[in-house]
Amino acid sequence: MYKRIMKSFLDFIFALIAILFLLPVFLIVSIAIKIESKGPVLFKQPRLGLNGLEFNIYKFRSMIYDQSPFNKTYEVYEDDPRITKVGKFIRKTSLDEIPQLFNIIKGEMSFIGPRPPLPYFPKKYEDYIENERQRFTVKPGISGLAQVRCREVHDWEVNIRIDEEYVNNYSFMYDLKLFMASLWFFFKTDNIYRKR
């Protein structure tokens, strides 16, 4: 419990520092999104967090706001016509993820942890079997072991196994190692989309 409290405290402090440091980036990306397309700057979406509780994750909007002409799908591909030009850049550089610093400030997320899934995809919380629910015993992260190891090239069934591995090996030093590795992968532009 002490480790979890310390992690939450450090996450809060570093997220606050990061927001202050990245204010110019927030401003530039926000202006670029508004210039290119109509709609809000931020994209909010319900996700499953600690203990399976729902929260709204924040991202910079990378797609057109009105998607009614397209078939609704939860998966995004590299040639997806819904992605804007600005969206393509911020996705490749992972800049679309930085508003999640506010999720950390709110205590909903951490820098490192399993990525939070949708409440209904790949399945509902009650449909996860017991060992799969281990991923919900820690706060979800902006990055995690699965993202460092393979980014988006694997499917959920593979990622869940990796998330279980993370939970079983959780420690402050392990998080620090993954955090440093995540900085390296932040601007790595390959393997950001799931394979068809």
N, C-alpha and C positions, 0 to 999 in steps of 0.2 A: 504493500500500500504506500509506504514511504517513497519508494522509487517512482510510483505513478504520480504522486503529488509533486515531487521534484521535477519530473518530466513536464508536467502541465505548467508549472511555474516557469521553467526555462523556455518552454515553447512560447508562452505569453510574452516574456521579455524580448526574446529574439524576433518574434513576429512584429512587435511594436517597433523595434529598431529597423527591421527590414522594410516596413511600411513607410517610415520616415525617409529612409535611404532611397526607396524606389518611387517616391512621389512624382519625380519628373517622368518616369516610365508610365505610371498610371495616367498622367495627364496626356502624354503623347499618344498612347494607345487609345484612350477614350476619344480624343479628338479625331483620330484616324477612323475609328469605327463610325462615329457620327457623320463624318464627311462622306463616307462611302455608301452607307445604307441607312434606311429608316429603322427605327426601333430603339430599344434601350441599350445602353452600353454594357450592362451586366446581364448575364444569363443566370437564372435561378432554377434549380431543379431539386426535387426531393430525393434524398439518398438515405440509406440505412447506415447508422452510426453505431456508437458504443451500445452494447446490449440490444441491438436491433431497433433502437429508437430512430425515428425519422427526423431529419433536419434538412434545411435548404442549403445546398452547396452553391458557392458563387464562382462564376467564371466570366472572363470577358466574352461577349457574344462573338462567335466566329462564323455564324450562319445568317442567312437572310431571316428576317423576323416572321414574315408571312410565308409559311411552308405549305399552305393549303393546296397549291397545284401539284405537290409531290406526294407520293405514297409514304405514309407514316412508317418509319423504321427506327429502331434504336441503335442500329449499327451505322458507322460512318466510314466511308472509303475515300481513298486519295482523290479520285475523280468525281467525288460527290458534288453535283451541281448546286447544292444548297450552301456550300462553303463560299464565303466572300474572298476577295483578294487579300484583304487585311487578315481575314480569318485564317487563310492558308499560311501566312507568315507567322502569326502568333501561335498557331498550333505547332508548326515545325520547330519553333524556338521555345515552346512551352510557356510563353508569356501569357497565354489564356488562363493559366492556372494560378497566377499570382494573387487574384482577389481572394483566394482561399486563405490568405493570411488573416482575413477578417473572421473566417470560420475558426481559426486557431485562437484569435482574441476572444471569441465568444465561448471558447471551451469545447467546441464541437469536433475539432480535428487536431491533429498533431503534424509536425513536419514529416515524421516517419511513421508508417503504419500501413495496413492493407488499404487499398483504394476502396472507397465506399460504393457499393453497388446500388442500382435503382431498387426501389421497394418491390417491384414486380418483375425485374429482369436481372439475372437469368432466372430467378424464382423468388417467391415470397419468403419472408423470414421463417415462417413456420415450416416451410418445405426443406430448409437446410437440415441435413442430418447432424447428429450430435458432434462429430469431430469437425464438421464444416463450420459449426457455430463458434469454434475457437477464434475465428477471425474477428468476431464481434466482441471479444472479451478485452480488446484494446481499442483505443480511439483510432479512427481511420486517418490515413496520412496523405499529404500532398504527394509524397513519393514513398516507395517501399521496396522491399526485396524483389518483388515481381517486376517492378519497373526498372530497377537497376540490372536485373538479370536478363530480361527479355523485352522490356518496354511493352509493346502491344501485339507482339507476334503470336502469342498463345491465346487459347480460348479460356473461358472462365473455369472449366474443370481443371485445367493445368494451373491457373493462377491461384485457385483455392488451395491446392496442395502446397504451393509456395508460401501462401499466407500462413498456413498451419506451421510450416517450418519456421517462419519469422516469429510467431507467437511462442513456439517452444524454445527458441534461442534468444528471446528478448532480454536485453540488458542495456545499460547506458552506453557502454563502449560499442556494442553492436549497432545501436542507433547512430552513434557518432560516425562509425565506419560507413554506414549506408548513406548518411547525410553527405559526407565528403564525396562518395561515389555518385550521388545524385547531382551534385554540382557539376561534375564532369559530363553527365548525360543530359544536363539541362538544355544545352545548345546542340546536342547531337540530333540530326534531322532525319535519321533513317529509322525504320520500324515503328513509326508513330501510328500507323493504321493497321487494323486487323486485316488479315488475308481473307480474300473472298473464298 
